[in-house]
Amino acid sequence: MSTYTKYRGPYELIYYEACMNESDARSRELYLKAGKGKRYLKLRLKRFLFRTG
């Protein structure tokens, strides 16, 4: 467990992406944390949570 989230759990994993290597993963993370990527992820999670809620 990470020390950053150690006292903030428990968490439930609701979204996951796999990458073939670390540089792809870092690029994808930067994309998802910025502009269009943030909107993409927000809409995707919103649709998922709407279906399961």
C-alpha positions in Angstrom: 0.0 0.0 0.0 1.2 3.5 -0.8 2.0 5.9 2.0 0.0 8.5 0.0 -3.2 6.6 0.3 -2.5 4.5 3.4 -5.0 6.3 5.7 -7.6 7.3 3.0 -9.0 3.9 2.1 -10.6 1.5 1.5 -11.0 2.0 -2.2 -12.9 0.1 -4.9 -11.2 -0.2 -8.3 -13.7 1.0 -10.9 -11.4 1.8 -13.9 -8.2 0.2 -15.1 -6.0 0.5 -18.1 -3.0 -1.7 -19.0 0.1 -0.6 -21.0 2.9 -2.6 -22.5 5.6 -0.5 -21.1 6.3 2.3 -18.6 6.7 5.1 -21.2 3.3 4.3 -22.7 1.7 4.3 -19.2 3.3 7.7 -18.3 2.1 9.2 -21.6 -1.5 7.9 -21.0 -1.5 9.2 -17.4 -0.4 12.6 -18.6 -3.1 12.6 -21.2 -5.8 11.5 -18.7 -4.8 14.2 -16.2 -5.0 17.1 -18.8 -7.8 18.7 -20.9 -9.4 16.3 -23.3 -8.2 13.2 -21.4 -9.8 14.5 -18.2 -13.1 15.0 -20.0 -12.9 11.6 -21.6 -12.3 9.9 -18.3 -15.0 11.9 -16.5 -17.6 11.0 -19.1 -16.6 7.3 -19.2 -16.8 7.0 -15.4 -20.1 8.9 -15.3 -21.6 6.5 -17.8 -20.2 3.5 -15.8 -21.4 4.8 -12.5 -24.9 5.6 -13.9 -25.3 2.0 -15.2 -24.2 0.5 -11.9 -25.8 2.9 -9.5 
